[in-house]
Amino acid sequence: MDTSEYLPMFLAESREHLQELNLAVVRIEETPDDRETVDEIFRIAHSLKGMSATMGFAAIAALTHQMEDVFELLKQRADGLSREAIDVLFKCLDALEAAVEEIATDGAEQLDPAALIEQLKGLIRDRTPEQELEKIGGVDLPDLPAARDLADGRRIVHVVADLSEEALMPAVRAFMFFTAMTELGEIVGSIPAQDGVEQFAGSRLEAWLASDRDDEVILAAARNVSDVDDAVLGDAAEDLMPPSGELLGALHADAEPILVGGPDGNGATPAAAAPKRVATNHANNHAHAGATVRVDAERLDQLMHFMGELVIHRTVVETLANDADVPGMQQAIQDLARSSQALQAMVMQVRMIPVEAVFLRFPRLVRDLSSKLGKEVELRLVGQETELDRTVVDALGDPLVHLVRNALDHGLEPPDERAAAGKSRTGVLEISARHAGGNVVISVRDDGRGVNPQHVAQKAFERGLISEEAIPTIDSQRAAELLFTAGFSTAEQTSDISGRGVGMDAVQAKIRELGGEVIVASEFGAGMTAQIRLPLTLAIMSALLVEAEEMPFAIPLDRVERTLRLEDHAVRSVAGSRMLVLRDGVLPLIDAGEALAGRIVPSGEAHDHAVIVRGRDRRLALAVGTLVGQRELVTRPLPPEVSDRAAVSGGAVLSNGEIALIVDCDALTAQTGAVPIA
C-alpha cells in the first residue's frame, strides 16, 4: 500500500500527539491520581503506535509500544511513576520528536530505539494474569445455559479467528471482526470483550455467536476481515472454551513484561483478582470535539490572498461608484460591501487558532529548566483559548521561549533565597493571553527578584553602552530598555541556558517583524512582567492613510492616538528641532516625507496636519500633507534592502494601483528621539 499521500497528515498528527503526551506526562507527575489524564495518555500513545505502524515506521511503533507498557503503571499505583521513569519517558518523547522531524526532512526514519527500549524494560517486570487480561481488552466469557435460553432455538457457535503477524492495527481488525459477526447473529461472549476492543493488541479473536446461519457463511464472513489468516468454528462451545483458570494461566505463560516496579524496587502491588468481565473503554472518558476538517496551511494562505484581492477590488468598485450616477448603484455597493466584509471576517476566523498551540510547550520546558536550575516553580497558563492568526502563532514560539528562559534563569530566585526574602519557596511564573481591541496581549510575569537598575547600569557601563556619569540616572524603566540592547547580559558567566547576550534583543526584533511591540515593567524585589502586544492578523489591517511629499503612507490604526490641524497649535524650535506644543505636553514634530520617504529637500508641499503616533513606549507628532482616511489594507512584505533602511514594515496596494508604505511606529519613534510615554 502506498502511504506517501498520507505522510503530511501523519506528520501533523504525530506532532500534536507528542506535544499532548509531553503535557500529559508533566500533568500526571504533578497529580498522579488524575484518571482522566491517565486515560488520555493511553489513548494518545495507542493512536501514535497505530499510525506509525500503518505508515511503516517500525522503530517509532516499537518504542511507542514499549512506552505503553510503562504507562500501565499509572493504572496500578496511586502514587504515579517514579522520577526515574518520568525522565526515561521524556527521553523517549524527545527521540520520537527528533524522528518525526527527520521524516519530515528526508522522508526516512532515523531512529535506533534499542537503548531506550532497554531503559524502559529496566523499569518493568512480568504482567500478572489479571493484568494480561486487561492488556488484551478483557474477556467476556458466556454463561452458556443463560445464553441458550436467549438464543431462541439458535445454536451457539464458537468462532476463532487468528490475525496475521503483519496485522498493523489489531484493534481495528477486532472491531471489523465483531461487526461482521453481529450481522450474522447475536454475540453472547467474546475475547476480547467488545467494550475493550480499543486497547486490544493480541492476535487471536474469539466470539460465541447465537446464529442460525450456515457454517460456510460464518467462516466466510470471518475470513473476509482484513488481516485474518484463518478462522475455525464448532458447535461444541464447551470443548473450545477453557475454564477461566486455564485461560488465565495460558495468558500468563506468554505474557510480555510490562508491570513497572515500585520506587523501592520490589514491584507494584498485584492487582485484585479479575472479575469474569474485565474491560475498560478509554474512549468513553474522552470528550470528542465537533467534526473538523484538516486543511493544508498553503490553501489557507491562498484563500487569504484571494480575500485580500477581493478587498482591493471592492475598494476600486466603491471609488468608481461614487462618480457614477446609476440608479440603485449605491445600494448594490452597500450590499456588496456587507457581504464581502462578512466573508472577510469568516476567512479571518478560519485562520485563527488558539494560542494554546504555543502554550502547550511550556510545562515541559519549565519542568526541565527548573529541575536543572534547582528552583521550585509553579507555572500558570491563563487565556489559552485566546485566538490568533495562524501565521502569528507559528512565529510566536521562539520569542516566548526566550522570555520564559530569562524569567527562570534571571528572574526567579532559588528556594533558600526566596525564603530569606520572606517569599514562598516556590516561585510563580504566569503566561497569559487576552484580547485587547484588534490586538492580542501576551504577558510573561514572574514574582522573582525583578530588575536591579544599578546592577544593570553598571553592566551597561562595562559594555560601553552608557557613560559613567549616566549610571545614577538609570531608573527601572531605563534599565528594562537596556535589557533589549543587542549583546547585553547581566549573567556573570555563560551557560547553555543564558548569558551570551542574545535573546531579549531577538525577542524585540521578532515581535517588531510581526507588527507588534514589547513592553517590560519591573519592580526590584517583586518581579518583572514582559508584555507582547500583537495584531490579530498580519494579512489585513486597519490603517490611517495619509500623504506626505506626494507619497501615500499607512499608519496602523491602533498606533494612532489622534489627528490635528497644525494651524490650531503652536510650533516651536528647540535646539534646532521643531516641537509641537499640546495641552498634555510637548512632542517632537517630524516631517513624514523626510523621515519615511527619505526626501531631505522638501517638495514644497504644505504640512497641514499632524498625526500623534505611539511607538513601543514613546510618542511623537508626524507632520503630513493630507489625511486620506481609514482603509482596510492587504499587507505585503517588503524586500530587506528597503525595510532595513526605512522605518516601514510592509506595503499595500491601493485601489488606484499605488503602493502605500506601512509605517513601523516602533522604529520611527526609536530613530527620532520621541518623548517617552508618561
N, C-alpha and C positions, 0 to 999 in steps of 0.2 A: 504494500500500500504506500503510495506517495503521500508523505505527510508535510512536504515543504510548504504547501499553501497554508498550513495551519501554524507555521512557525511564528509569525508575528503575534498571533493570539496566545500561543504558548509562552512567549517571552513576556508579554504584558501581564498575563495572569500569574506567571511564576514570580515576577517582581512583586505583585500585590500580595501573593501568598507568603512570600518570605518576609515582607515588611510586617504583615499581620502576625506571623509567627514570632518575630522579634519582639513585638509589642506584647503579645500574649505571654511569652516566657517571662518577660520583665514583670508583668502584672501578677503572674502566678507565683513568682518568687516573693512578692510582697504580701499576697493574700492566697496562701496555698489551698484554702478551703473554698475557693471560688469555683464551684462546679460548672457554671456556665462557661467559664474560660477554659476549663479542662476539656469540655465537650468541643469547644471551638478549636482547640489545638489538635484534637484527633481528626476533626473534620478537615481542617486545612492540610494537615500532614498527609492524610489519606488521598485528598484530591491532588496534591502535588506529586505523590508517588504514582498515582494512576496516569496523570498527564505525562510524566516523564517516561514511563514505560511505554505508553502509546506512541510517543514520538521517537522511541528507540534510544533514549538516553539512559542506558542501563546503570551507569555509575551513580547518577543522581537518584534513580529509583532505588538502588541498593542502599545508599546512605540514608535516604529518607525512610526506608523500611526499617533499618536498624534504629533510627531515631524514634519511630513509632513504638518500638519495644521499650525504650527508656521512658517514653511518655506514659506508659501503662502504670508506672509507679504512682503517678498522680491520682489514680483511682484507688490505690491500695493503702496510701498513707495520708493521714490528715495533716502531717507536718510538711508535706511537699517534698521537693527534691533538695538534695544537699548542694552546697555551694560548688563542690567539685563537678557534680552532674550538670549544673546550670552552665558553668564555664565551658564544659565539653560541648554542650548543645550549641552554645554561641559560636564556638569554633566551627562546628558543622554548618551552621547557618551562614557564616562568613564564606566558607568554602563553596556552599551552594550558590551564593550570590555571585562569587567570582566565576563559577562555572557557567551560570546563566549569561553573564556579560561576555564570556569567551564565545559562547554560542552565538550571541548577537553580533559579535565582531567577525569571527571566521566561520561560523556555522558548525564548528566542531566542539565536541565535549572534552575539555581539558581538565579532567578530574580523576585523581587516583584516591579512592576513598578508603583504601586498605588500612592506613594508620588510624584514621578517625574511627573506622568500624571497630578496630581493636580496642581503642579507648572506650567506646560505647559498651563493648562486650565486657570490659573490665568492671563495669558498674552493675552487672546483672547476674542473675542465677536462673536455674531452670524454673519454668512455669509449673504451677500445680495443676492437677486435672481440672479443677473448677475454673481456674484462670484460662486454661486452654479452651474450655467450652465457651467462655466469653469471647476469647480471641476469634473463634470461628463464627461468631454471631449467635451462639447459643443453640440449644436443641429444643424441639417441641415434639416429645415422644407421645404418640397417640394412646388414648385409653380405648383399646380395641373393642371391648364389649359395648361401651357407650357409643363409639364411632359406628358400629354395625347397626345399632338402634336408629341412628340418624341417617344411615345410608339408604334407607327406604328401598331395601331389596337389592341395591347395587353392591357389587363386590368391592373389596378394598385391595388395591394393587400397590405394591411397594416398588417404586421406580428409583433406580440408582443410576446416576449419570456421572461419568468421570471427565473432568476437563483436561485438555492437553497441557503439556508443560509450558507451551508457548503462550498460553492464555494471558493477555495483558491486563484485563480488568475482570477478575473473578467475581467481584460484587455485581457488576453489570450482567455478567453471564448468569449468575444465580437469579437475578431479578427476571431475566428473559425466560429462564427455565420454569420458574414458578408461574409466570404469566401464561406460558404455553400449557402447563398442566391445568391451570384454573379453567381454561377454555374447554377442557375435556371432562371436568368433574369438579368435585369439592375436595380440597386438601385438608385432611384431618390431622396431619402431623408432618414435620419436616426437619431436616438437618441441612443448613442452619435454620433457626426459627425465622419465619418470614419477616418479623419486625426487627431482626438483627442482620438482614441481608447487607446493609450498607457497609458493615465492618468485616464482611466475610473475606477471608484471604486464603481459603483452602483449595482443594482440588476435587473433592467429592461432594455431589449434591444428592440428597435423598428426599423423596416425597411419598407419603402414604395417601393414595388418591381413591376416593369413593367414586367409581365410574362404571358406566355400562358400555363403554366403547371397546372396540376390539383391541387386542394386544398390539397388532401391527400399527394401528393408528396412534396408540400411545407412544410406542417406541419411535415411530417416525417423527412425531412432534418433539420428543426429547432430543433425538439425534440431529434434528434440523436447527437446533440452537447453536449459534456460532461458538467455536472452540470446544464443543463437546466431542470427545474422541469416540465414546461408545456409551450405550445405555442398555441395562437389563431390567427385567421385571419378573414378578412372580405373584401368584395368588396367596401362597402361604406366607403371610406377612410375619408371623411369629418366627419362622425359620430364618428370615433375613434380618430381623431386628435383634441385636444382642441385648441382654439385660443391662440396666443402667450402670451397674458396677463394672461390667466388662467394657462398656462403652468408654467410661472414664479412664479405665486402665489402658485401653487401646490408644486413646488420645494422648495420654501421658507418655506412652512409650516413644512417640515420635515428636514430643513437644520440643519446640525451639526455646533456647534460653532467652527470657525476656524480663523476668521479675527483678527489678533493681533492688540491691541490698540497702539496708538501713544505714544511717550515719555511723553506727557502731561496728559495721562490717559483719553483723550476724544475720543479716537478711531481714526482710519485712515480715510482719506478722501474716501468717497464712490467712487467706480469705475464708469466710464462713462456707459451710457446705452448700453446694449449688442446689437450688430447687430443681424440680422437674423441668421447669421452663426457665432458661437463663438467656436473657436477651436484653440489649439496650439499644435504643434508637436515638442516636445523637442528633439526627436531623430534626426530630420533634422539638428540640430545645433551641434550634437555630432559627432566628427570625429572618425570613427571606424578604428582601426588598422587592419593590414592584418590578414588573418586567422592564428590562433595559436592553438597549442595543449598543454593542461596542462599535464605534466608528473610528476609522483611521484619522489621526490628527491632521494629515495633509488635506483631507476632504473638508474638515472644519475650517482650515486656513483658506481654502479655495472659496468656501461658502462666504466667509467674512470678506474676502477680496471682492467677490461679486456684489455683496451687500454694500460695500464701500462705493463701487462703481454706480450702483443704483442711487445712492445718496447724492453723488455728484450730478448724475443726470436729472434727478429730481430738482436740484437747485437750478440747473440750466432751464428746465421747463418753467419753474416758478418765475425766473427772470424774464423769459420770453412772454409769459402770460401777462405780466404787468404792463407790457407795451402793446398787447393785442386787445382789441375791442370786439370780443366774440361772446355772444350771449351764452351764459351757463359755464363759461371757461373757468371763472374763479371758483365756482362750486366744485367743478371737476378737479381742479388743482387741490382744493382743500381735501377732497375725498382721497386723492392720490397720496397726499402728504400724510393723512391719518393712517392709511393702510400701510404705507411704506415705513412709517415710524413704528407701527405695531410689529411689522415683520423684522425691523431692525432690532427692536427690543427682544424679540423671540430668538433671533440669531445670537445676540449677545448672551442671552440666558443659556443657550445650548453650550456655549464655550465656557461657561462658569463651572468651576469645580470647587469643592470645599478646601479651605486652607489646611484641613486635616491631613491632606496628602503630604504636606511638608512636616506638620507637627508630629506625625507618627514616627519619624526617625529619632526624635529626641529622647524618649525614655531609655532606649538602649545606649545612646551617646552619653547621657547624664550618668547612667549606671556605671558604664565603663570608666569614664573620666573621674567621677567622684571616688571610685574604688582606687584608681591609680594615684590620685592626689591625697588619699586618706581623709576625705571630707564626707560629712553626712549632709545629704541634700534631699529636700522634698521638692519634687517637680510638680508644678500646677499648670495644666493646659486649659485655657479659657477661650471660648468662642471658636471651637474647632469647626463648627458648621458654617462659619462666615465664608462667603464665596468670592472668588477672584477669577479673573480671566486665566485660562489655562497657560497662556504664554508667560504671564506674570508669576504664576505659581511655580512653573518649571525653573524660572530664573531666581526664585527667592531662596532656594535651599542653601546655597553657599554663604550668602550674607548672614542668614540666621545662624548657621553653624559657627561662623566667626564670632558673633555676638555671644552665643551660648558658651563657647570655649573660653572667651575672655572673662565672662562672668564667673565661671567655675574656677579659673586659674587665678585671676587677679582680684575679683570681687569678693567672693565668699571666703571666709576665714576658716582655718582648721577648728575642730570642735573645742580644743582646750583654749584657743584664743577667743572664741566666741563666748565661752563660759566665763573667762576672766573679764570680758567686757559687759557681763550681765545679760547676754543674749542666750537664746536656746542653742544647744549644741548642734541642732540640725538647722542648716540654712535653707531659705526658701528661694527657689528660682521659679518665676512665673512668666509664661509665654502666653500672651493673649492677642486676640484679633477682634476687631469690631468695625462696623461700617460708620463712616462719618461723611454724610452727603454723597458726593460722587467718588469718594475715596475709601480705602481700607487702611485702618491704623493698626499696626502690629507692634506690640511692646514686649521688650525683654527686660524684666525687672528682677533685681536681687536685693536682699536685705543685708548685704555684706559691708565691707569697710568703706565703700564709696571712693571718690577721687580726692586725694590729698593735694590741694592746689600748690603748696610749697614744694612738695616732693616732685610733682610734675614739672613745675617751673625750673627746679634745679636740673632735672634730666634734660629739659629742653635747652637750657643754657649750655650744658655739657656737650650737646649735639649741635650747637651753633644755631639753634632756631630762634633764640631771643637773646637780647643783651643782658649783662649782669644787672644793669640798672632797672630792667623790666621785671626782675624776679618778684619784688614786693608787690607789684601791681596785678599779678595774676590771681584772679578770683576763681570760684568754682566753674563759672560759665566759660571763661577763657581757657581754663585747664582742660575742660571737656573738649573744647575745639582743638586743642593741641594733640589730643589723642588720635585725631584723624589725619595728622601730618604723616606723609609717606616716610617710612623708616623709623618712626618714633616708637619706643617701647620703654616701659618702666621696669621691665624684668631685669633682675641682677644677672641672670645667666639664661642662656637659651636652652630650650628643651624641645621635645617632639610635640609639645602642646602649644607653646607660645614663646615669645621673647626675641623673635627675629625681625620685628618691626614691620611685619606685613599682616594685614588683617583688617584693622579699622579703616585704613585708607582705601583698602579694596572694597569694603562694605559701602563706603560713601560713593566710590566710583560706580559700583554696580547699580546701586539704587538710583543714582542720577541717570544712568543709561535707561532705566525703566520709567523715567519721568517723575521720580519720587524724591523724597528728602529724608534725612536722618537727623533727629534732634536728640541730644543727650542732656539729661538732667541728673545732678548728683548732689548728695548731702554727705559730707565727710562723716564717717562713722555710722551712717544709716543706710547706705546702699546707693545704687545707681539704676537709672531707667534709660534705655535706648529705645526711641520711638521711630518707627519707619512708617511714613505716610506714602501710599501708592495709589495711582489711579485704578479704578475697577478694571479698565481695559486699556490696551495700548493701540487698538485698531482705529477706534472712532472717538474723537474728543470734542468737547465743547470749548470754544475759544473766542476771544475778542479779536476781531480782525481790524487791524489799523494799517495806515500807510505812512511811511516816512521816507523822504528823499525819493519819492515816486516808486517805492517798492512796498509790496504788501508783507506784513508780518502778522503772525498769530500768537497771541499770548494766552496760555492756558487759563481758563476762566476761574479755576479755583485759586489761582495766584493773583488775581486782580482784586485789590481792596476797593478802589473806586476810581472814577474818572472825573476830570475837572477842566474848566477853561482857564488857560494861563492868564488871560487879561483880568480875571477876578482875584488874582493873588499876587503878592509881591515876590519878585525875584531879586536876590542879592548876590553880589560877587564876594566870595570869601577865599582869600589866598589863591586867587586865580580860577576858582571853581564856582559854578553857578549853584545857588541854593534856593530852594522853593520854601517860602515861609508859609506854614499852615498853623491852624489853631492848636493842633496837638504836637507841634514841633517843627523842626527844620530838616528838610531832606535834600540830598544831592539831586540836581536836575540834570539828567543825562540825555544827550542828543541821541535819539534812536538810530538815525541814519549813520552817525559816526560810530556808535557802539556796535551796531548789528550789521550794517551794510559795508562798513569799512571805508566810508567816504569821509576823508579828513576835511576836504573842502566842501562846505555846504553847497547845495544846488540852488539856494536862494528860496527854497520852499519855506513858507512861514509855519512855525510850530504853534498851532492854535490850542492844542490840548495836551494834557499830561495824564498818564496812567500811573497810579500808585501800585507798584507790584511788590510782592513779598517773596524773598528767597528762603533759604533754609532757616536763617534766623536774623535776616536783615531786610530793610525796606529802602526803596528809592523811588524817585519820580522819573518816568520815561517820557520825554517830550516827543510828540508825534504830530504829523500834519493833519490827518483825518481819522476820525473814528468811524469805521465802516459799519460795525455792528457785530452781534453774536452769530456764530456759524457752527454747524456740525461738520467737522473736517475728518477726512480719512488720512491718517498719518502714514508717512513713508520714511524709512531710514535714509540718512544722507551718507555719501562717501566719507571715510575717515578724514581725508585731506581737507574737507570742508568743515565738518563738525569739530575737528580738533582746533581749528584756528578761530572760530567764531562762537559766540555764546548762543548757539542754536542746536536743537536736539533732533530736528527732523524737518520734513517738508510736507505740504499738502497741495493737491491740485484744486484750483478754484473753478467755479462754473464758467469763467471766461477763458480758461486754459492757462492762466498764470499760475506760478508756483509761489505759495506763501511759505516763508521760513518760520518754524515754530521756535519761539524764544525759550531758551534754557534759563529760567529765572535764577536758579541756584548759581550757575556760572556767572551770570550777569552781575548779580549783587556781590559776588566774591571778587570780581575783576575791578569793580568801580568804586570800592570803598563805601558801600552803602551803610546806612545807620542801623545799628543793632536794634532788634525789636525789644521794646520795654517789657 
